Amino acid sequence: MNRPYVRVLGSADWHVTAFNDNSCYTIDDRVLIDACPSALISLLNAGVDPTQVSTICFTHLHADHCMGLPALLHYWRVVKSSLGGLTIVGPKATVRAAVDRALQYIFHDCRDVRAEIAEFPNIVELEGDCVLDLPDYRIAVMNSDHAVPGLCYCITCRESGRKVGLTGDTRYQPAFAGFYRDADLLLHECSFGGGPLPAFNEVCRHSSAREAVRVCEEARVRRLLLTHTFEPNRKAALEEARAHLSIPLEWAVPGSVFEF
């Protein structure tokens, strides 16, 4: 039995740097979490056929998490002439509008978008506590606590039973203790590096490594990947987490593959 894995395509926040795009990942190169601007070319450069990514799960639809969607949809259209094999998942309040914008961007010169592609993607609009069942994965969902509607995911691989959690952009929530319970791997955002959280976090609603530590302790997480912060903040984030946790923890280095 092969171990499931996370492929990191990017781990920056909205401020990208050389060789690191906005935060974006795949699960077994079949489920894409968010769509950074370079998602398509990063998959191709890694030797991954982008059309084998059959599900895209958006944590939320801020630009840095979805600007790569038009390129991915365009690639599907060029290669397969259809988007019928693709499922796009995201917050009920925003995901359908985001897909519509992406399609209009691609086909802005066409009178009838629907005449240009054989089938449209399946759009799954989620909100609150729920479960999305896919053939190979069970995806538990809860609302994030962010400045816009968002989702947190906990994905269990049916074959192995291994579990990976992804917070997306969010403030700490007590419910994380149960939601991510015994996760084999957790990707936790740390927008504010090692912390503390600034006063304006009441508006933007992000986390630091201190919140990541708290979630790992309360949920008994087995391994931590820190992600989603500006390059100069990463060292402090890692130092803060290592000072309080004995579990394996690393930075989500772009281009890396992490088994779980």
C-alpha atoms as an extended CHARMM CRD file, in Angstrom:
* protein
*
       260  EXT
         1         1  MET       CA              0.0000000000        0.0000000000        0.0000000000  PROA      1               0.0000000000
         2         2  ASN       CA              1.4480000000        3.3670000000       -1.0180000000  PROA      2               0.0000000000
         3         3  ARG       CA              1.5160000000        6.1110000000        1.5730000000  PROA      3               0.0000000000
         4         4  PRO       CA             -0.6240000000        9.1450000000        0.7090000000  PROA      4               0.0000000000
         5         5  TYR       CA              1.2110000000       12.4270000000        0.3080000000  PROA      5               0.0000000000
         6         6  VAL       CA              0.9400000000       16.1950000000        0.1340000000  PROA      6               0.0000000000
         7         7  ARG       CA              2.7240000000       18.0130000000       -2.6740000000  PROA      7               0.0000000000
         8         8  VAL       CA              3.4690000000       21.6550000000       -1.8680000000  PROA      8               0.0000000000
         9         9  LEU       CA              3.0560000000       24.0050000000       -4.8380000000  PROA      9               0.0000000000
        10        10  GLY       CA              3.3730000000       27.1700000000       -2.7460000000  PROA      10              0.0000000000
        11        11  SER       CA              3.4370000000       28.2390000000        0.9080000000  PROA      11              0.0000000000
        12        12  ALA       CA              3.5330000000       32.0390000000        0.8330000000  PROA      12              0.0000000000
        13        13  ASP       CA              0.8290000000       34.3230000000        2.1130000000  PROA      13              0.0000000000
        14        14  TRP       CA             -0.3570000000       37.0840000000       -0.2350000000  PROA      14              0.0000000000
        15        15  HSD       CA              3.2280000000       38.3920000000       -0.4910000000  PROA      15              0.0000000000
        16        16  VAL       CA              4.9750000000       35.9500000000       -2.8170000000  PROA      16              0.0000000000
        17        17  THR       CA              8.7580000000       35.7210000000       -3.1320000000  PROA      17              0.0000000000
        18        18  ALA       CA             11.1410000000       34.1490000000       -5.6260000000  PROA      18              0.0000000000
        19        19  PHE       CA             10.5090000000       30.3890000000       -5.9740000000  PROA      19              0.0000000000
        20        20  ASN       CA              7.4880000000       30.4850000000       -3.6620000000  PROA      20              0.0000000000
        21        21  ASP       CA              3.9530000000       31.1650000000       -4.8270000000  PROA      21              0.0000000000
        22        22  ASN       CA              0.8040000000       31.6110000000       -2.7340000000  PROA      22              0.0000000000
        23        23  SER       CA             -0.2270000000       28.6410000000       -0.5980000000  PROA      23              0.0000000000
        24        24  CYS       CA             -1.4370000000       25.6650000000       -2.6420000000  PROA      24              0.0000000000
        25        25  TYR       CA             -1.1450000000       21.8790000000       -2.3220000000  PROA      25              0.0000000000
        26        26  THR       CA             -2.2460000000       18.5720000000       -3.8020000000  PROA      26              0.0000000000
        27        27  ILE       CA             -3.2950000000       15.3960000000       -2.0430000000  PROA      27              0.0000000000
        28        28  ASP       CA             -1.8670000000       12.4620000000       -4.0470000000  PROA      28              0.0000000000
        29        29  ASP       CA             -1.9130000000       14.7890000000       -7.0960000000  PROA      29              0.0000000000
        30        30  ARG       CA             -5.6350000000       14.1010000000       -7.3800000000  PROA      30              0.0000000000
        31        31  VAL       CA             -7.1290000000       16.7100000000       -5.0450000000  PROA      31              0.0000000000
        32        32  LEU       CA             -5.9360000000       20.3110000000       -5.3150000000  PROA      32              0.0000000000
        33        33  ILE       CA             -6.2830000000       22.5720000000       -2.2900000000  PROA      33              0.0000000000
        34        34  ASP       CA             -6.6700000000       26.1480000000       -3.5820000000  PROA      34              0.0000000000
        35        35  ALA       CA             -5.2100000000       27.3400000000       -6.8860000000  PROA      35              0.0000000000
        36        36  CYS       CA             -2.1990000000       29.6480000000       -6.6910000000  PROA      36              0.0000000000
        37        37  PRO       CA             -1.2630000000       31.5710000000       -9.8740000000  PROA      37              0.0000000000
        38        38  SER       CA              1.4730000000       29.0580000000      -10.7960000000  PROA      38              0.0000000000
        39        39  ALA       CA             -0.5200000000       25.9110000000       -9.9610000000  PROA      39              0.0000000000
        40        40  LEU       CA             -0.7490000000       24.7580000000      -13.5710000000  PROA      40              0.0000000000
        41        41  ILE       CA              2.9100000000       25.2090000000      -14.4820000000  PROA      41              0.0000000000
        42        42  SER       CA              4.0420000000       23.8280000000      -11.1050000000  PROA      42              0.0000000000
        43        43  LEU       CA              2.0970000000       20.6260000000      -11.7470000000  PROA      43              0.0000000000
        44        44  LEU       CA              3.5420000000       20.3070000000      -15.2300000000  PROA      44              0.0000000000
        45        45  ASN       CA              7.0820000000       20.9760000000      -13.9880000000  PROA      45              0.0000000000
        46        46  ALA       CA              6.6180000000       18.2400000000      -11.3830000000  PROA      46              0.0000000000
        47        47  GLY       CA              5.6050000000       15.7730000000      -14.0850000000  PROA      47              0.0000000000
        48        48  VAL       CA              1.9680000000       15.7330000000      -12.9780000000  PROA      48              0.0000000000
        49        49  ASP       CA             -0.8140000000       15.6830000000      -15.5560000000  PROA      49              0.0000000000
        50        50  PRO       CA             -3.1110000000       18.5520000000      -14.4370000000  PROA      50              0.0000000000
        51        51  THR       CA             -6.1680000000       16.6960000000      -15.7460000000  PROA      51              0.0000000000
        52        52  GLN       CA             -5.6070000000       13.9070000000      -13.2060000000  PROA      52              0.0000000000
        53        53  VAL       CA             -6.4540000000       16.4960000000      -10.5310000000  PROA      53              0.0000000000
        54        54  SER       CA            -10.1710000000       15.8080000000      -10.6070000000  PROA      54              0.0000000000
        55        55  THR       CA            -11.2000000000       17.7920000000       -7.5110000000  PROA      55              0.0000000000
        56        56  ILE       CA            -10.3160000000       21.3430000000       -6.4930000000  PROA      56              0.0000000000
        57        57  CYS       CA            -11.1710000000       22.2870000000       -2.9010000000  PROA      57              0.0000000000
        58        58  PHE       CA            -11.0590000000       26.0000000000       -2.1410000000  PROA      58              0.0000000000
        59        59  THR       CA            -10.5230000000       27.0740000000        1.4460000000  PROA      59              0.0000000000
        60        60  HSD       CA            -11.8120000000       30.5280000000        0.4420000000  PROA      60              0.0000000000
        61        61  LEU       CA            -11.8490000000       32.7580000000       -2.5880000000  PROA      61              0.0000000000
        62        62  HSD       CA             -9.3860000000       35.5330000000       -1.7810000000  PROA      62              0.0000000000
        63        63  ALA       CA             -7.3680000000       36.2650000000       -4.9270000000  PROA      63              0.0000000000
        64        64  ASP       CA             -4.1330000000       34.6600000000       -3.7190000000  PROA      64              0.0000000000
        65        65  HSD       CA             -5.9820000000       31.3530000000       -3.3030000000  PROA      65              0.0000000000
        66        66  CYS       CA             -7.8220000000       31.2510000000       -6.6260000000  PROA      66              0.0000000000
        67        67  MET       CA             -5.9690000000       33.2380000000       -9.3170000000  PROA      67              0.0000000000
        68        68  GLY       CA             -4.7120000000       29.9970000000      -10.8610000000  PROA      68              0.0000000000
        69        69  LEU       CA             -8.2080000000       28.6680000000      -11.5830000000  PROA      69              0.0000000000
        70        70  PRO       CA             -8.6070000000       30.2370000000      -15.0620000000  PROA      70              0.0000000000
        71        71  ALA       CA             -5.3390000000       28.6880000000      -16.2570000000  PROA      71              0.0000000000
        72        72  LEU       CA             -6.3460000000       25.2600000000      -14.9620000000  PROA      72              0.0000000000
        73        73  LEU       CA             -9.7820000000       25.4400000000      -16.6000000000  PROA      73              0.0000000000
        74        74  HSD       CA             -8.2350000000       26.6300000000      -19.8520000000  PROA      74              0.0000000000
        75        75  TYR       CA             -5.7980000000       23.6910000000      -19.8140000000  PROA      75              0.0000000000
        76        76  TRP       CA             -8.6580000000       21.2250000000      -19.3000000000  PROA      76              0.0000000000
        77        77  ARG       CA            -10.5160000000       22.7940000000      -22.2120000000  PROA      77              0.0000000000
        78        78  VAL       CA             -7.4580000000       22.5870000000      -24.5020000000  PROA      78              0.0000000000
        79        79  VAL       CA             -6.6020000000       18.9790000000      -23.5950000000  PROA      79              0.0000000000
        80        80  LYS       CA            -10.0340000000       17.4330000000      -23.0650000000  PROA      80              0.0000000000
        81        81  SER       CA            -12.5200000000       19.8790000000      -24.6910000000  PROA      81              0.0000000000
        82        82  SER       CA            -14.6530000000       19.3490000000      -21.6010000000  PROA      82              0.0000000000
        83        83  LEU       CA            -14.7290000000       20.2450000000      -17.9330000000  PROA      83              0.0000000000
        84        84  GLY       CA            -17.1680000000       17.4590000000      -17.1220000000  PROA      84              0.0000000000
        85        85  GLY       CA            -14.6640000000       15.3610000000      -15.1730000000  PROA      85              0.0000000000
        86        86  LEU       CA            -13.7960000000       18.1650000000      -12.7620000000  PROA      86              0.0000000000
        87        87  THR       CA            -15.3940000000       18.8630000000       -9.3720000000  PROA      87              0.0000000000
        88        88  ILE       CA            -14.8890000000       22.2770000000       -7.7570000000  PROA      88              0.0000000000
        89        89  VAL       CA            -15.6370000000       22.5740000000       -4.0510000000  PROA      89              0.0000000000
        90        90  GLY       CA            -15.8140000000       25.7230000000       -1.9630000000  PROA      90              0.0000000000
        91        91  PRO       CA            -17.8040000000       28.0370000000        0.3100000000  PROA      91              0.0000000000
        92        92  LYS       CA            -21.4600000000       28.2370000000       -0.6320000000  PROA      92              0.0000000000
        93        93  ALA       CA            -21.4480000000       32.0360000000       -0.6020000000  PROA      93              0.0000000000
        94        94  THR       CA            -18.6370000000       32.5210000000       -3.1080000000  PROA      94              0.0000000000
        95        95  VAL       CA            -17.4760000000       29.4610000000       -5.0720000000  PROA      95              0.0000000000
        96        96  ARG       CA            -20.0030000000       29.5340000000       -7.9140000000  PROA      96              0.0000000000
        97        97  ALA       CA            -19.3470000000       33.2090000000       -8.6250000000  PROA      97              0.0000000000
        98        98  ALA       CA            -15.5920000000       32.5300000000       -8.6660000000  PROA      98              0.0000000000
        99        99  VAL       CA            -15.9950000000       29.7630000000      -11.2500000000  PROA      99              0.0000000000
       100       100  ASP       CA            -18.2370000000       31.9890000000      -13.3560000000  PROA      100             0.0000000000
       101       101  ARG       CA            -15.6230000000       34.7650000000      -13.2860000000  PROA      101             0.0000000000
       102       102  ALA       CA            -12.9040000000       32.3320000000      -14.3340000000  PROA      102             0.0000000000
       103       103  LEU       CA            -14.9730000000       31.0600000000      -17.2640000000  PROA      103             0.0000000000
       104       104  GLN       CA            -15.8490000000       34.5710000000      -18.3800000000  PROA      104             0.0000000000
       105       105  TYR       CA            -12.1640000000       35.4790000000      -18.2740000000  PROA      105             0.0000000000
       106       106  ILE       CA            -11.2590000000       32.5160000000      -20.4800000000  PROA      106             0.0000000000
       107       107  PHE       CA            -14.1380000000       32.9040000000      -22.9370000000  PROA      107             0.0000000000
       108       108  HSD       CA            -14.6320000000       36.6710000000      -22.8620000000  PROA      108             0.0000000000
       109       109  ASP       CA            -14.5640000000       36.8230000000      -26.6620000000  PROA      109             0.0000000000
       110       110  CYS       CA            -17.3120000000       34.2220000000      -27.0940000000  PROA      110             0.0000000000
       111       111  ARG       CA            -20.9990000000       35.0170000000      -27.3400000000  PROA      111             0.0000000000
       112       112  ASP       CA            -21.9880000000       31.7470000000      -25.6840000000  PROA      112             0.0000000000
       113       113  VAL       CA            -19.6040000000       30.2330000000      -23.1570000000  PROA      113             0.0000000000
       114       114  ARG       CA            -21.5780000000       26.9780000000      -23.0600000000  PROA      114             0.0000000000
       115       115  ALA       CA            -21.0440000000       26.4580000000      -26.7620000000  PROA      115             0.0000000000
       116       116  GLU       CA            -17.2790000000       26.3870000000      -26.2290000000  PROA      116             0.0000000000
       117       117  ILE       CA            -17.0230000000       23.3690000000      -23.9290000000  PROA      117             0.0000000000
       118       118  ALA       CA            -18.7830000000       20.0240000000      -23.9610000000  PROA      118             0.0000000000
       119       119  GLU       CA            -19.5670000000       19.8930000000      -20.2380000000  PROA      119             0.0000000000
       120       120  PHE       CA            -19.2070000000       22.1950000000      -17.2610000000  PROA      120             0.0000000000
       121       121  PRO       CA            -17.5340000000       21.2790000000      -13.9610000000  PROA      121             0.0000000000
       122       122  ASN       CA            -19.5540000000       19.9830000000      -11.0510000000  PROA      122             0.0000000000
       123       123  ILE       CA            -19.6870000000       22.7610000000       -8.4530000000  PROA      123             0.0000000000
       124       124  VAL       CA            -20.1850000000       21.6880000000       -4.8240000000  PROA      124             0.0000000000
       125       125  GLU       CA            -21.2230000000       24.5100000000       -2.4960000000  PROA      125             0.0000000000
       126       126  LEU       CA            -20.5430000000       23.7600000000        1.1810000000  PROA      126             0.0000000000
       127       127  GLU       CA            -21.2640000000       25.5330000000        4.4390000000  PROA      127             0.0000000000
       128       128  GLY       CA            -20.9870000000       24.5060000000        8.0760000000  PROA      128             0.0000000000
       129       129  ASP       CA            -20.2130000000       21.0520000000        9.4090000000  PROA      129             0.0000000000
       130       130  CYS       CA            -20.5940000000       18.4630000000        6.6670000000  PROA      130             0.0000000000
       131       131  VAL       CA            -18.8510000000       15.5990000000        4.8670000000  PROA      131             0.0000000000
       132       132  LEU       CA            -17.9960000000       15.2710000000        1.1890000000  PROA      132             0.0000000000
       133       133  ASP       CA            -17.6240000000       11.6640000000        0.0600000000  PROA      133             0.0000000000
       134       134  LEU       CA            -15.3230000000       10.9980000000       -2.8840000000  PROA      134             0.0000000000
       135       135  PRO       CA            -14.3900000000        7.5250000000       -4.1780000000  PROA      135             0.0000000000
       136       136  ASP       CA            -10.9280000000        7.6250000000       -2.5590000000  PROA      136             0.0000000000
       137       137  TYR       CA            -11.3590000000       10.2390000000        0.1770000000  PROA      137             0.0000000000
       138       138  ARG       CA            -13.6880000000       11.2540000000        2.9610000000  PROA      138             0.0000000000
       139       139  ILE       CA            -13.5000000000       15.0280000000        3.3510000000  PROA      139             0.0000000000
       140       140  ALA       CA            -14.7900000000       16.4890000000        6.6060000000  PROA      140             0.0000000000
       141       141  VAL       CA            -15.6090000000       20.1900000000        6.4310000000  PROA      141             0.0000000000
       142       142  MET       CA            -16.1860000000       23.0170000000        8.8970000000  PROA      142             0.0000000000
       143       143  ASN       CA            -16.3790000000       26.7840000000        8.5460000000  PROA      143             0.0000000000
       144       144  SER       CA            -13.1770000000       28.7360000000        9.0720000000  PROA      144             0.0000000000
       145       145  ASP       CA            -13.1360000000       32.0090000000       11.0320000000  PROA      145             0.0000000000
       146       146  HSD       CA            -11.7320000000       34.3730000000        8.4280000000  PROA      146             0.0000000000
       147       147  ALA       CA            -12.5260000000       37.7650000000        6.9270000000  PROA      147             0.0000000000
       148       148  VAL       CA            -14.5290000000       36.0850000000        4.1340000000  PROA      148             0.0000000000
       149       149  PRO       CA            -16.5190000000       32.8250000000        3.9940000000  PROA      149             0.0000000000
       150       150  GLY       CA            -14.0900000000       29.9260000000        4.2160000000  PROA      150             0.0000000000
       151       151  LEU       CA            -13.7300000000       26.2230000000        4.8970000000  PROA      151             0.0000000000
       152       152  CYS       CA            -11.3360000000       24.0110000000        6.8350000000  PROA      152             0.0000000000
       153       153  TYR       CA            -10.7530000000       20.4700000000        5.5980000000  PROA      153             0.0000000000
       154       154  CYS       CA             -9.7800000000       17.1570000000        7.1800000000  PROA      154             0.0000000000
       155       155  ILE       CA             -9.2150000000       14.5180000000        4.5180000000  PROA      155             0.0000000000
       156       156  THR       CA             -9.1180000000       10.7850000000        5.2460000000  PROA      156             0.0000000000
       157       157  CYS       CA             -7.7330000000        8.4190000000        2.6090000000  PROA      157             0.0000000000
       158       158  ARG       CA            -10.0920000000        5.4690000000        2.3730000000  PROA      158             0.0000000000
       159       159  GLU       CA             -7.4520000000        2.8820000000        1.4540000000  PROA      159             0.0000000000
       160       160  SER       CA             -4.9980000000        3.6180000000        4.2570000000  PROA      160             0.0000000000
       161       161  GLY       CA             -7.1160000000        5.4610000000        6.8140000000  PROA      161             0.0000000000
       162       162  ARG       CA             -4.4200000000        8.1510000000        7.0000000000  PROA      162             0.0000000000
       163       163  LYS       CA             -5.6460000000       11.6740000000        7.6860000000  PROA      163             0.0000000000
       164       164  VAL       CA             -4.4220000000       15.1540000000        6.7210000000  PROA      164             0.0000000000
       165       165  GLY       CA             -5.8520000000       18.4450000000        7.9750000000  PROA      165             0.0000000000
       166       166  LEU       CA             -5.6970000000       21.8120000000        6.2310000000  PROA      166             0.0000000000
       167       167  THR       CA             -6.7470000000       24.9480000000        8.0710000000  PROA      167             0.0000000000
       168       168  GLY       CA             -6.7340000000       27.4150000000        5.2140000000  PROA      168             0.0000000000
       169       169  ASP       CA             -6.8030000000       31.0020000000        6.4860000000  PROA      169             0.0000000000
       170       170  THR       CA             -8.4690000000       31.2160000000        9.8820000000  PROA      170             0.0000000000
       171       171  ARG       CA             -8.3220000000       32.2520000000       13.4960000000  PROA      171             0.0000000000
       172       172  TYR       CA             -8.0710000000       29.5830000000       16.1730000000  PROA      172             0.0000000000
       173       173  GLN       CA            -11.3160000000       27.7930000000       16.9910000000  PROA      173             0.0000000000
       174       174  PRO       CA            -11.8850000000       25.4460000000       19.9740000000  PROA      174             0.0000000000
       175       175  ALA       CA            -13.6600000000       23.0370000000       17.6150000000  PROA      175             0.0000000000
       176       176  PHE       CA            -10.3110000000       22.2860000000       15.9420000000  PROA      176             0.0000000000
       177       177  ALA       CA             -9.4880000000       19.9200000000       18.8200000000  PROA      177             0.0000000000
       178       178  GLY       CA            -12.1340000000       17.4680000000       17.6520000000  PROA      178             0.0000000000
       179       179  PHE       CA            -12.0720000000       18.2860000000       13.9740000000  PROA      179             0.0000000000
       180       180  TYR       CA             -8.3560000000       17.5020000000       13.5260000000  PROA      180             0.0000000000
       181       181  ARG       CA             -8.2320000000       14.7810000000       16.2030000000  PROA      181             0.0000000000
       182       182  ASP       CA             -5.3160000000       12.3720000000       15.6500000000  PROA      182             0.0000000000
       183       183  ALA       CA             -4.4680000000       13.7880000000       12.2230000000  PROA      183             0.0000000000
       184       184  ASP       CA             -1.3240000000       12.2150000000       10.7850000000  PROA      184             0.0000000000
       185       185  LEU       CA             -0.3800000000       15.5750000000        9.2620000000  PROA      185             0.0000000000
       186       186  LEU       CA             -1.6740000000       19.1170000000        9.7340000000  PROA      186             0.0000000000
       187       187  LEU       CA             -0.9630000000       22.0680000000        7.4390000000  PROA      187             0.0000000000
       188       188  HSD       CA             -1.5700000000       25.1080000000        9.6230000000  PROA      188             0.0000000000
       189       189  GLU       CA             -1.3300000000       28.7000000000        8.4950000000  PROA      189             0.0000000000
       190       190  CYS       CA              0.9540000000       31.0800000000       10.4240000000  PROA      190             0.0000000000
       191       191  SER       CA              0.4040000000       34.4370000000        8.7460000000  PROA      191             0.0000000000
       192       192  PHE       CA              1.8660000000       36.2350000000       11.7640000000  PROA      192             0.0000000000
       193       193  GLY       CA              4.9930000000       34.1290000000       12.0490000000  PROA      193             0.0000000000
       194       194  GLY       CA              5.8460000000       33.2130000000       15.6120000000  PROA      194             0.0000000000
       195       195  GLY       CA              3.2140000000       35.5660000000       17.0480000000  PROA      195             0.0000000000
       196       196  PRO       CA              1.7360000000       37.3030000000       18.9020000000  PROA      196             0.0000000000
       197       197  LEU       CA             -1.3770000000       38.2390000000       16.9820000000  PROA      197             0.0000000000
       198       198  PRO       CA             -1.7750000000       41.9610000000       16.2600000000  PROA      198             0.0000000000
       199       199  ALA       CA             -4.8280000000       43.9400000000       17.2920000000  PROA      199             0.0000000000
       200       200  PHE       CA             -6.0240000000       44.2030000000       13.6850000000  PROA      200             0.0000000000
       201       201  ASN       CA             -6.4140000000       40.4300000000       13.5890000000  PROA      201             0.0000000000
       202       202  GLU       CA             -9.9630000000       41.0670000000       14.8020000000  PROA      202             0.0000000000
       203       203  VAL       CA            -10.5990000000       42.1440000000       11.2180000000  PROA      203             0.0000000000
       204       204  CYS       CA             -8.3750000000       39.8820000000        9.0780000000  PROA      204             0.0000000000
       205       205  ARG       CA             -8.6440000000       36.7730000000       11.3010000000  PROA      205             0.0000000000
       206       206  HSD       CA             -5.4510000000       34.8030000000       10.7850000000  PROA      206             0.0000000000
       207       207  SER       CA             -3.1560000000       32.7100000000       12.9940000000  PROA      207             0.0000000000
       208       208  SER       CA              0.4720000000       32.4160000000       14.0740000000  PROA      208             0.0000000000
       209       209  ALA       CA              2.6490000000       29.4740000000       15.0610000000  PROA      209             0.0000000000
       210       210  ARG       CA              1.3190000000       29.8360000000       18.6120000000  PROA      210             0.0000000000
       211       211  GLU       CA             -2.1560000000       28.8770000000       17.4330000000  PROA      211             0.0000000000
       212       212  ALA       CA             -0.6990000000       26.0130000000       15.3940000000  PROA      212             0.0000000000
       213       213  VAL       CA              0.9610000000       24.6870000000       18.5520000000  PROA      213             0.0000000000
       214       214  ARG       CA             -2.2980000000       24.9180000000       20.4540000000  PROA      214             0.0000000000
       215       215  VAL       CA             -4.2060000000       22.9950000000       17.7950000000  PROA      215             0.0000000000
       216       216  CYS       CA             -1.5370000000       20.2850000000       17.6280000000  PROA      216             0.0000000000
       217       217  GLU       CA             -1.5840000000       19.8330000000       21.4050000000  PROA      217             0.0000000000
       218       218  GLU       CA             -5.3610000000       19.8020000000       21.7350000000  PROA      218             0.0000000000
       219       219  ALA       CA             -5.9790000000       17.5780000000       18.7000000000  PROA      219             0.0000000000
       220       220  ARG       CA             -3.0210000000       15.2230000000       19.2960000000  PROA      220             0.0000000000
       221       221  VAL       CA             -1.6830000000       15.8690000000       15.7960000000  PROA      221             0.0000000000
       222       222  ARG       CA              1.2460000000       13.6180000000       14.8200000000  PROA      222             0.0000000000
       223       223  ARG       CA              3.1080000000       15.9200000000       12.4250000000  PROA      223             0.0000000000
       224       224  LEU       CA              2.9380000000       19.6330000000       11.5880000000  PROA      224             0.0000000000
       225       225  LEU       CA              3.6560000000       21.6030000000        8.4270000000  PROA      225             0.0000000000
       226       226  LEU       CA              3.6740000000       25.3540000000        8.9160000000  PROA      226             0.0000000000
       227       227  THR       CA              2.6500000000       27.4240000000        5.9120000000  PROA      227             0.0000000000
       228       228  HSD       CA              1.2140000000       30.7280000000        4.6580000000  PROA      228             0.0000000000
       229       229  THR       CA              3.5240000000       33.4790000000        5.8760000000  PROA      229             0.0000000000
       230       230  PHE       CA              5.9650000000       36.0100000000        4.4410000000  PROA      230             0.0000000000
       231       231  GLU       CA              9.5300000000       34.7440000000        3.9860000000  PROA      231             0.0000000000
       232       232  PRO       CA             11.1460000000       36.8190000000        6.7960000000  PROA      232             0.0000000000
       233       233  ASN       CA              8.6050000000       35.4200000000        9.3020000000  PROA      233             0.0000000000
       234       234  ARG       CA              9.3010000000       31.7380000000        8.7180000000  PROA      234             0.0000000000
       235       235  LYS       CA             12.3050000000       31.3070000000       11.0060000000  PROA      235             0.0000000000
       236       236  ALA       CA             10.4530000000       32.7710000000       13.9730000000  PROA      236             0.0000000000
       237       237  ALA       CA              7.4330000000       30.5740000000       13.2450000000  PROA      237             0.0000000000
       238       238  LEU       CA              9.5220000000       27.4110000000       13.2100000000  PROA      238             0.0000000000
       239       239  GLU       CA             11.4100000000       28.4120000000       16.3600000000  PROA      239             0.0000000000
       240       240  GLU       CA              8.1610000000       29.1210000000       18.2180000000  PROA      240             0.0000000000
       241       241  ALA       CA              6.6430000000       25.7800000000       17.2520000000  PROA      241             0.0000000000
       242       242  ARG       CA              9.8070000000       23.7900000000       18.0340000000  PROA      242             0.0000000000
       243       243  ALA       CA             10.0420000000       25.3790000000       21.4580000000  PROA      243             0.0000000000
       244       244  HSD       CA              6.7070000000       23.8560000000       22.4460000000  PROA      244             0.0000000000
       245       245  LEU       CA              6.1920000000       20.7150000000       20.3780000000  PROA      245             0.0000000000
       246       246  SER       CA              8.0700000000       17.4130000000       20.3110000000  PROA      246             0.0000000000
       247       247  ILE       CA              6.3270000000       16.0810000000       17.1940000000  PROA      247             0.0000000000
       248       248  PRO       CA              8.0210000000       16.3020000000       13.7790000000  PROA      248             0.0000000000
       249       249  LEU       CA              7.4450000000       19.7250000000       12.2530000000  PROA      249             0.0000000000
       250       250  GLU       CA              8.7260000000       21.4520000000        9.1480000000  PROA      250             0.0000000000
       251       251  TRP       CA              8.0860000000       24.3080000000        6.8000000000  PROA      251             0.0000000000
       252       252  ALA       CA              5.9740000000       23.5110000000        3.7440000000  PROA      252             0.0000000000
       253       253  VAL       CA              8.8110000000       23.9810000000        1.2630000000  PROA      253             0.0000000000
       254       254  PRO       CA              7.5100000000       24.4950000000       -2.2980000000  PROA      254             0.0000000000
       255       255  GLY       CA              8.2900000000       21.5370000000       -4.5380000000  PROA      255             0.0000000000
       256       256  SER       CA              8.4580000000       19.1620000000       -1.5830000000  PROA      256             0.0000000000
       257       257  VAL       CA              6.4020000000       16.0150000000       -1.1340000000  PROA      257             0.0000000000
       258       258  PHE       CA              5.4130000000       14.9610000000        2.3930000000  PROA      258             0.0000000000
       259       259  GLU       CA              4.0190000000       11.4970000000        3.0490000000  PROA      259             0.0000000000
       260       260  PHE       CA              1.5380000000       11.0940000000        5.8870000000  PROA      260             0.0000000000
